[in-house]
């Protein structure tokens, strides 16, 4: 049975008390830098991305500088993030598009962001929520896993999960919800086996079989 909005909010309230400092773990100073860092985080840890972007942004801090960069140099700098050739190609093309179509500024609409090479809905929503403060629901691997375990969605595809969570939760909670679920996923509700005995919301989670009625 899927959770009601009331039950979902009660669970989310509890988690936000446990992780009050939950926020984007990527290091950035500008919209472009967050876009780049998020793109690089695919199949890579945030910790490693932060190590890589320190050097990358020192050389190519803006779309303009990135668009003019040699592909080989970008590949060298981002090699440790994996899939570096594809990522370098996407970074170069995205930088060129932002220069040519958006006057050097990262666009603030989902429809424009997802047109950039390598930018899917997750990356776009990270930028929209953290930079432009738009209500945006990020669905990464942690959010996908936890939202299904919590009974917030039955969907398996990220786009449908995003839609389900947006219908379930108030828009004002979407951005912080993503940060909070990611923190809980990393700390406790792990894949493939969650640490239910140490979970602060075990009494509210249908997975444990002891969820209380509210």
N, C-alpha and C positions, 0 to 999 in steps of 0.2 A: 504494500500500500504506500502510495506517495505521501510525503509529509504535507501538512497544511502550512500556509504562510506563518501562522502563529507559532507552530512548533519549530519551523525553520529559524525564525527570528530568535526564539528562546535559546536554541542551540548556538546560533551565531553570537548572541550576546555573551554567552558563557565563554566561547572561544576568544572573543575580543578582550575579555577580562584576563584570560590566560596569556594572550599575546598583545598587550597594549601598544607595543612599539613596532608591530608588524608593518613593514613598508617595502618598497622596491629595493632589492638587494644590489642592483646594478649601479655602478658609479657613472655619473654624468653631470654635466653643467648646462647643457643646452638641449632643445628638442632633437636636433640632429644627432647628438651624441647618445641620447637614450634610444633613438631609432636604430642606430648602428649597433649598440650594445645588445639590444633585444634580438636583432637579426642574427648576431653572432652567437647568441645563447642557445640556438637550436642544436640539440644533441651535444650540449656542453654545459658545464656547471657555471653558475654566476661567478664563483670565486676565480675560476680560470679566465673567464671573460674580462673581469676587472683587471687582472694582471696584464692581459693582452692590450686592452684599450688604453691603459696608461701610456704605453709607447705609441700606439696608433694615433691617439688624439694629440700627442705632443707634436707629431709631424703633420697630421691632416685633421685639424679640428673642426673644419667647416665643410659644407657640401662643395663649395668652390675649390678648396684645396684638394679634396678627395677626388673630384672630377678630373683634376689635372695630374693626379698621381699615376706613376707607372704601375701597371697591374702586378708586375713581378714583386714590387716593393710591398704592396698591400698583402699579397699572398705570403710573403716572408713574415710580415708582422702578425698576421692572424693565423699562421699555420697551426698553432697549438689548439685552436678551437675546433679543428676537424672540418672536413668538406671545404677546405680553404679556397680551392679554385672556384667553386660555385659561389661561395660567399663573397669572394673578391669581385667576381663578375657582377653580382647583385649590387654590391656597394657602389661600384663605379657607375652602373646604369642608373641606380637610384639617385646618386649625386647629380648626374647629368640631367635627369628629369626634373629634379627640384630646382636646379639652376635655370633650365629652359622654360619650364611650365609654371613655376611657383615663385619666381623672383628670388630664388635662393633661400626660401623659407619653407620649413616642413609644413605641409598642409594640415589643417585642423578638422577635416571631414573624413569620415570612415571611407566613403566612396573614393576619395582621392588617394588616401593612404594605401589602400589595397591594390591600387593600380601600379604602385612602385614595385620594381622587381624584388622578389624575395620577401615581400611584406604580406602576410596573411592577416586574418582577423585578430589573432592573438597579439601579434606585434602592434597592429594598429590600435587595439584597445589599451595596450600598455601605455602607448604615447598619449592617447586621448584622455585616459584617466589620470595619469601622473603629471602630464605637462599642461594640458588644456582644461583639466578639471571637469571634463564631460562625464556624465554617467556612462560607465563602460564596464562590461563583465568579461574579465580575462579568463579564458579556459585553457590552462596548461595541463600537463599530465597529472599534477597534484589535484587541481580543482576537478578534473574529470573523475579521478578515482574517489575522492571524498564525497562529491555530490551524489555519486551512485551509491556509495556505502550509507550515506545519510538518508537515502530515500527521497532525495530532492529531484531526481530525474531517473528515468529508465533508459534514456538515450545513450548511444555509444559514440555518435559523431559529435565533435566539438561544437559545430554550428547549432545543432539542435539542443545540446546541453546549455549553450549560451542563452538560447531563446527560453528554455524552460526555467533557468535561474532568474532571468529578467522578469518573467511572469510571476515567479514565486516570491521574490524579494523586492522590497521597496528600492527604487532607483538610487536613493541617497546612500544605500548600503553597498552597492555593487563594487565600487573600487576597493574599499577596505575589505570587503568579503574576500576578494581575490587574494590580497596580501595575507589575510588571516588563514585561509585554507592552505595556502602554500606553506606557511610557517608550521601549521599543524601536520601537514603531510610530511614535511622534512623531519620534524621532531618526534612524531609519534605514530601517525596513521600511515605507516610505510607500506610500500609494495615489496614483495607480494603479501607479506604477513604483518598486519598492524599490531602495535603494542597495546592491545585493549586493556590489559591489566593496569597500565599506567595512564590511561586516557582520562582526561578531565571531563569528557562528555559521554562517557560510557553509558551512563544512566539514561541518556537521551538518544542514543544511537540504536537503530533497529538491528544493526549487525550483531550486537552483543546479546540480544534476546532478553534484555532486562529493561528495555525502555519503559519509562513510566508514562502514564496518561496525564496530559495537561489540558 
